[in-house]
Amino acid sequence: MKNRIEIPVEKLIANKILEKLWTYLTMNFITKLLLVAGKNVILVVCDKLSKIIHFVVPTKKTLAKILARLFKMI
């Protein structure tokens, strides 16, 4: 029989159950793409509950104000 040198782990806590769509989001930019039709960046927005994904295609020089407006339209 082996000796246990690990510290006993606490009880596991269940993850919080998400209830509403589009409450918890993940966002990521894909950059340094080839320039196609004047666009070279993709903004990926994903809902954690439903795994619905939206792709927004701004240019690299898009202002934050315009990007916020695009995000709000999703």
C-alpha positions as CSV (number, residue, x, y, z in Angstrom):
1,M,0.0,0.0,0.0
2,K,1.3,3.4,-0.9
3,N,1.7,6.2,1.6
4,R,-0.4,9.3,0.6
5,I,1.5,12.5,0.8
6,E,-1.1,14.7,-0.9
7,I,-3.3,17.0,1.1
8,P,-7.0,15.8,1.1
9,V,-9.0,17.9,-1.4
10,E,-12.1,19.8,-0.3
11,K,-15.5,18.9,-1.4
12,L,-16.3,19.8,-5.0
13,I,-18.6,22.7,-5.7
14,A,-20.9,22.5,-8.7
15,N,-20.6,25.2,-11.3
16,K,-23.2,27.9,-11.4
17,I,-26.0,27.0,-13.8
18,L,-26.5,29.7,-16.5
19,E,-30.1,30.7,-16.9
20,K,-30.2,33.3,-19.6
21,L,-28.8,33.5,-23.1
22,W,-26.3,36.2,-23.9
23,T,-25.6,36.8,-20.2
24,Y,-22.1,35.4,-20.1
25,L,-20.0,35.9,-23.3
26,T,-16.5,35.2,-24.5
27,M,-14.9,37.4,-27.1
28,N,-11.7,37.1,-29.0
29,F,-10.0,38.9,-31.9
30,I,-8.4,37.0,-34.8
31,T,-5.8,39.4,-36.2
32,K,-3.0,39.5,-38.8
33,L,-5.1,37.9,-41.5
34,L,-4.7,38.4,-45.2
35,L,-6.4,41.6,-46.4
36,V,-9.7,40.6,-48.2
37,A,-12.1,43.3,-49.3
38,G,-10.4,45.8,-46.9
39,K,-10.9,43.5,-43.9
40,N,-8.1,41.8,-41.9
41,V,-9.6,41.2,-38.4
42,I,-12.4,39.0,-37.1
43,L,-14.2,39.5,-33.8
44,V,-15.7,36.2,-32.5
45,V,-18.4,36.5,-29.8
46,C,-19.7,33.3,-28.2
47,D,-22.5,32.8,-25.8
48,K,-21.4,30.4,-23.0
49,L,-24.8,28.8,-22.5
50,S,-26.0,28.1,-26.0
51,K,-22.6,28.1,-27.8
52,I,-24.0,30.4,-30.4
53,I,-21.2,32.2,-32.2
54,H,-21.3,35.5,-34.1
55,F,-18.5,36.7,-36.3
56,V,-18.0,40.5,-36.7
57,V,-15.7,41.6,-39.4
58,P,-14.3,45.1,-38.7
59,T,-11.1,46.6,-40.1
60,K,-8.0,46.8,-37.9
61,K,-8.4,50.6,-37.7
62,T,-12.1,50.5,-36.5
63,L,-12.7,52.8,-33.6
64,A,-13.8,51.5,-30.3
65,K,-17.1,53.5,-30.5
66,I,-18.0,51.8,-33.8
67,L,-16.9,48.4,-32.5
68,A,-19.2,48.9,-29.5
69,R,-22.1,49.7,-31.8
70,L,-21.4,46.6,-33.9
71,F,-21.3,44.5,-30.7
72,K,-24.6,46.0,-29.5
73,M,-26.3,45.0,-32.7
74,I,-25.5,41.3,-32.0
